[in-house]
């Protein structure tokens, strides 16, 4: 699986989850994920949480990296997304990024840049290149690193 995560500034976890519920994501009680689309064809597996992970797992260094990437603004909700490897997932990731970052202030991150680049919604939508890669650019990363 590939991953992205979106740091949101301002909303509560329930606010982010309500947006998911209103946008076609289905809550799976067994995993506490929000899946999209619903059923066995799910591509995105989404969880929302507050920032208590910093203290719980003693990840102060990662918190500092996040704050630096967010230019000092403190997120209130982290949306963690696992993307199925069965399908490309590009359209679904774009949909979720537009949904969350179009509704709330924040930034998105991916496996390829981690906290070295906070992706804005305009960068994602316009296909901006950073160090030769787009947001969630698994193809570009694989072409660069796996040949």
C-alpha positions as CSV (number, residue, x, y, z in Angstrom):
1,X,0.0,0.0,0.0
2,X,1.0,3.6,-0.6
3,X,0.2,6.4,1.8
4,X,-0.7,10.0,2.0
5,X,-1.7,12.1,5.0
6,X,-3.4,15.4,5.3
7,X,-2.8,17.8,8.2
8,X,-5.9,20.0,8.8
9,X,-5.9,23.3,10.8
10,X,-9.1,24.1,12.7
11,X,-11.6,21.2,12.4
12,X,-12.3,18.6,15.0
13,X,-12.0,14.9,14.2
14,X,-15.8,14.6,14.1
15,X,-15.9,17.6,11.6
16,X,-13.5,15.8,9.3
17,X,-15.4,12.5,9.6
18,X,-18.7,14.2,9.0
19,X,-17.3,15.5,5.7
20,X,-16.2,12.0,4.8
21,X,-19.6,10.6,5.6
22,X,-21.4,13.3,3.6
23,X,-19.1,12.6,0.6
24,X,-19.6,8.9,0.0
25,X,-17.1,7.4,2.4
26,X,-18.4,4.5,4.4
27,X,-17.3,3.8,8.0
28,X,-16.1,0.3,8.7
29,X,-16.6,-0.5,12.3
30,X,-14.1,-3.4,12.4
31,X,-11.2,-1.3,11.3
32,X,-12.5,2.2,12.3
33,X,-11.6,3.3,8.7
34,X,-13.6,5.3,6.3
35,X,-13.5,3.4,3.0
36,X,-13.9,4.8,-0.5
37,X,-15.6,3.7,-2.6
38,X,-17.7,1.4,-0.5
39,X,-17.6,-2.4,-0.5
40,X,-14.9,-4.8,-1.7
41,X,-13.7,-2.3,-4.4
42,X,-12.5,0.2,-1.8
43,X,-9.3,2.0,-2.9
44,X,-8.9,4.5,0.0
45,X,-8.8,3.5,3.7
46,X,-9.0,6.7,5.7
47,X,-8.6,7.3,9.4
48,X,-8.9,10.7,11.2
49,X,-7.3,11.5,14.5
50,X,-6.3,14.3,16.8
51,X,-2.7,15.2,17.5
52,X,-2.4,13.1,20.7
53,X,-0.1,10.7,18.8
54,X,2.8,13.1,19.4
55,X,2.7,12.5,23.2
56,X,1.4,9.0,23.1
57,X,4.2,7.7,20.9
58,X,6.8,10.3,22.0
59,X,7.2,11.7,18.5
60,X,8.3,15.2,19.3
61,X,10.9,15.3,16.5
62,X,8.2,14.3,13.9
63,X,5.9,16.9,15.4
64,X,8.6,19.6,14.9
65,X,9.1,18.5,11.3
66,X,5.4,18.8,10.7
67,X,5.2,22.2,12.3
68,X,8.2,23.3,10.1
69,X,6.5,22.0,7.0
70,X,3.3,23.8,8.0
71,X,5.2,27.0,8.6
72,X,4.4,27.0,12.3
73,X,0.7,26.5,12.1
74,X,-0.6,23.7,14.4
75,X,-2.8,21.1,12.8
76,X,-5.8,19.9,14.8
77,X,-6.6,16.7,12.8
78,X,-4.4,14.3,10.9
79,X,-6.1,12.4,8.1
80,X,-4.2,9.2,7.3
81,X,-4.8,7.4,4.1
82,X,-3.7,4.1,2.8
83,X,-4.2,3.6,-0.9
84,X,-4.7,0.1,-2.3
85,X,-2.0,-1.3,-4.5
86,X,-4.7,-3.1,-6.7
87,X,-5.4,0.0,-8.7
88,X,-3.6,3.3,-9.5
89,X,-5.7,5.3,-7.0
90,X,-4.8,8.7,-8.6
91,X,-8.4,9.8,-9.1
92,X,-9.4,8.8,-5.6
93,X,-6.4,10.5,-4.0
94,X,-7.2,13.7,-6.0
95,X,-10.8,13.5,-4.9
96,X,-9.9,13.2,-1.2
97,X,-7.3,16.0,-1.4
98,X,-9.8,18.3,-3.1
99,X,-12.5,17.4,-0.5
100,X,-10.3,18.0,2.6
101,X,-8.2,20.9,1.4
102,X,-11.1,22.5,-0.3
103,X,-13.1,22.4,2.9
104,X,-10.4,23.0,5.5
105,X,-7.1,24.8,5.8
106,X,-4.1,22.5,5.7
107,X,-1.6,20.6,3.6
108,X,-1.1,17.1,2.2
109,X,2.0,14.9,2.4
110,X,3.0,11.7,0.6
111,X,5.5,8.9,0.9
112,X,7.9,10.4,-1.5
113,X,8.6,13.7,0.3
114,X,7.3,13.1,3.8
115,X,7.6,16.4,5.6
116,X,10.1,18.0,3.2
117,X,7.2,19.4,1.2
118,X,3.7,20.4,2.3
119,X,1.5,20.1,-0.8
120,X,-1.2,22.8,-1.2
121,X,-4.4,22.1,-3.1
122,X,-3.4,24.3,-6.0
123,X,-0.1,22.5,-6.4
124,X,-1.9,19.1,-6.4
125,X,-4.6,20.2,-8.8
126,X,-2.1,21.9,-11.2
127,X,0.3,19.0,-11.2
128,X,3.2,21.0,-9.8
129,X,6.5,19.3,-10.0
130,X,8.8,19.4,-6.9
131,X,12.2,17.8,-7.5
132,X,10.8,16.2,-10.6
133,X,7.7,14.6,-8.9
134,X,4.1,15.4,-8.6
135,X,2.0,14.8,-5.5
136,X,1.5,11.0,-5.0
137,X,3.8,10.3,-7.9
138,X,4.5,6.6,-7.4
139,X,5.2,6.1,-11.1
140,X,7.8,8.9,-11.2
141,X,9.4,7.7,-8.0
142,X,9.5,4.1,-9.3
143,X,11.0,5.2,-12.6
144,X,13.6,7.2,-10.8
145,X,14.6,4.7,-8.2
146,X,13.7,1.2,-9.4
147,X,15.3,0.9,-12.8
